[in-house]
Amino acid sequence: MQAYRFCPQCGAPLQLLPLSGRERYACIEHGCGFVHWNNPLPVLAAVVEYEDKLLLARNAAWPEKMFALVTGFLERDETPEEGVARELKEETNLDAQGVSLIGVYEFMRKNELIIAYHVQATGTVALSEELAEYKLVAPEDMRIWSAGTGFAVADFLARRGYPVRFFDRQTGADIPDPRLRGGDASLQYRL
């Protein structure tokens, strides 16, 4: 589905035009020049280490038993490190004591670029209205979803010598590591 049908600057209908090597919706009204670039949004993700376990949260809009990382959008005038600490505080009330980059991951299904950090956290958990519940999982017991932020969790675990076990969210069954290609142990998403 097209994000814009009309120019948000002048109201003229947009047309699909070849621009910068791709087809993009653009305004052809003289003097306007609007182009909907539709670039991915930067999303911050936190692999939160809290009380020697990993904190996973369930969004209030998600089904029961569906947990993932604390995530949020990067705000204007903040560094990604500041943003991930802010998101952690807003959503869980925890304080980031240490923030280190894990990697950058594509999430094309939602047109997002995930910037994932390992965050060591302290404090007392108090969830925002966005989150319904949380759970703490020992790193060695972690089972990983095979999309988006799951790859950041896998890289975090692998770098620390923990087992990397992926599962299918639909069936719950274990699946082979999707980062491996043809038996090659090189990681598809590693920095």
C-alpha positions, 0 to 999 in steps of 0.5 A: 500500500502506498504511504502517500497518495497526495503531496503533504506539502502542496496537496497535488497527487503524487506520481511514481517516478524513477529517482536515484535508481528506484521508483519513488512517489514524488510531486510533479507540481512546479516548485514543490519537489517533494519526494517520499523517500520511504527510508527505514526508520531507526529502531533501538533494541536493548538486550537487557542484562538484569540480575544476571538474567536477560529481561524480555517484555510483552507488549500490551498489544501482543498475544500471551507468551510472546516476549521480545526485547525492549525497543523504541524509536530514536528521538531527535537530538539524542544519540542511539546510546542515550535513546536506548537508555531512555527507552529502557527507563520509560518502559521498565523504570530500570537505569542503564549502567552500561551500554555497548553496541551489539550490531545493526540489523535489517527488519525489512518487513516493517521498513526498520533498521534495528540498532541493538545494544547490550544494556546492563541495568539496575533498579526496580522494574515498574512497567509502563502502560505499553508493556503487559509483563516481563520475564527474566531468562538465564542466558543459557536457557534463552530460545531465540525468535528468527527475525529482527531483534532475535539476531541481536540476541543470538549474536550477544549469546554467541559472543559470550559462549552461550548456546544459540537456539532458535525456535519457530514462533508459530510452532514453538519447535526448535529450528536450525540457526538461520544465520548459517548459510550452507554449513558456513559458520560466518554470521550473516548479520555480524558487524 
